[in-house]
Amino acid sequence: MLRQIVLDTETTGLEVSQGHRIIEIGCVELVNRKLTGNHYHQYINPRREIDQGAIEVHGITSEFLADKPLFDRIAADLMEYIAGAELIIHNAPFDLEFLNAELQRLDEGQGKVEDSCAIVDTLVMARGKHPGQRNNLDALCQRYGVDNSQRELHGALLDAEILADVYLAMTGGQTTLQLSDAEVANGEGAGGGEQIRRLPAGRQALPVIAASEAELAEHEAQLEAIASASGDKVLWRELARG
């Protein structure tokens, strides 16, 4: 079973080094590339002011967060929710730096997120697939036909839901194929009557075309970029070693 968590955060500002904190966490669960509805969403009181520039991005104010729990009250539930999953994050170093800083502030310490989760950075993935193009979430929505019309302001859960759709489209598009008995009998696919072509028996073996040295080098560079962003946790390499 492949369990993936699409995660996003909103913060009081851009720099952990300036004491900025997380104020919202949104997570969407995928199991075997299917949305389960088992989401995680939490607002957090940062106990500090929010930069005006950040408010203009996400619209979350200190007044709204005044009665929300501190991070130490939600940390255990969050870590239990994401434990063992593959985290899918757009610009993963940003969110991971904030999450790990919050974990380090806890009295007992919680290590790092990367200690219990593999990381997939969709920004790195998008740059590899679309070099030289804009690869922010809005641009990817337009490129892959994902509806983001509700995204007037950033929000962690909404952005996680949108990123889940983008990730599924970017890594293969269709996630389920369910045919009725009648469709199977008629040789129809889910596309509304499109024929499934069955190759004849006794056909010649298909040629095997090996990747070129340039393609292998590009693939390895992509793995290195993912490894750098995820603390050397690359699922592809783990599967290859396994």
Beta strands, then each sheet from edge to edge (+ up, - down):
strand 1: 3-11
strand 2: 22-31
strand 3: 34-35
strand 4: 40-43
strand 5: 86-89
strand 6: 118-121
sheet 1: 3+ 2- 1+ 5+ 6+
sheet 2: 3+ 2- 4+
end
